[in-house]
Amino acid sequence: MLLVHAHPDDETIGTGATMAKYAAEGAHVTLVTCTLGEEGEILVPDLVHLAADKNDALGEHRIGELDDAMKALGVSDHRFLGGPGRWRDSGMMGEPANDRADCFWQADLDVAVGELVKVMREVRPQVVITYNEIGGYGHPDHIQAHRVAISAYEAAADPARYPDAGEPWVPAKLYYMALPLSFLKQGWEALKAMGEEAPFGVTSPEELPFGDPDEIVTTRIDARDFLDRKTDAMRAHRTQIQVDGPFFALSNDIGQRAFGLEHYRMVRGTPPPAGAIEEDVFAGM
């Protein structure tokens, strides 16, 4: 299994339980992270000096956080696309950081795709997982990671492309991470019941810039047995995630559903019959 993510912590939030489950079951899990996350907001007061507008040392620090998170998930093969720091975090859409020549949003796609093709042909994954067309919620690095992953998925099988990047390889399946709207509504209603304000300043889940219609979600991975590993990995990303907010205070049932069940949309491969949900990304292999 190969997962392509934009920044350290993205892998844990969106796919951490899946990674822990399959690693524990003996699958070779490879994580490719495209940037160091240099533009991230820092939630630890003692570390604010690492910020991009101060010492600009957050990226180096987050390498260590990612190492610790992968230990928690049981994943030993994790790499940065092109090597650590090859492309910089682009920041949120519309920020000046988007215009830096060295940011991932400005990356030469041919070069970035070639770097990922090398990894694909080396580890020869059966399954590739990345973001959907809008990068989940519109972050430029997520969108770019999607573009690179899709192009590399196709190029890895073509011997005429990147002939010096190893022997061609055809992954069997490609998935986008998904968040079913029904699932999103459950969390929304639970937060409302706790008296919390609506997140993002909207009045209903349908107004959020993310969420997938349930009918396009093909796959649900039940990894609730690995929820503790995912939570430990989230704590490892301590500059970015606070595992003590209202969402984490939800009842055990909803909390486990939110963090131990992860959803995907298959976009290459043979999908399950209409109306059915696949429960194993390696099904049919």
PESUL-V248146 format. One line per field, one symbol per residue. ss: DSSP state (H for helix, E for strand, C for the rest). phi: phi as a letter, one per 40 degrees, with the letter a starting at -180 (. if undefined). A space follows every 50 residues. Layout:
BEGIN
ss = ???
phi = ???
END
This chain:
BEGIN
ss = CEEEECCCCHHHHHHHHHHHHHHHCCCCCEEEECCCCCCCCCCCHHHHHH CCCCCCCHHHHHHHHHHHHHHHHCCCEEEECCCCCCCECCCCCCCHHHHC CCEHHHCCHHHHHHHHHHHHHHHCCCEEEECCCCCCCCCHHHHHHHHHHH HHHHHCCCCCCCCCCCCCCCCCEEEEEECEHHHHHHHHHHHHHCCCCCHH HCCCHHHCCCCECHHHCCEEEECHHHHHHHHHHHHHCCCCCCCCCHHHHC CHHHHHHHHHEEEEEEEECCCCCCCCCECCCCCCC
phi = .bbbbcbdhdccccbccccccccccgccbbbbbcacgccccbcbdcbccc ddcbcfbcdcccdcccdccccccgbbbbbbdghdgcbcdcgcdgcdcccc cccccccccccccdccddcdcccfccbbbacccbggagcdcccccccccc ccdccdcbccbfccbhcdabccbbbbcbbdcccccdcdccccccgccccg gbbadccccahbddcccbabbcbccbcccccccccccccbbbcacccccc ddccccccbbbbbabcbbhcccddgcbcbaccdgb
END
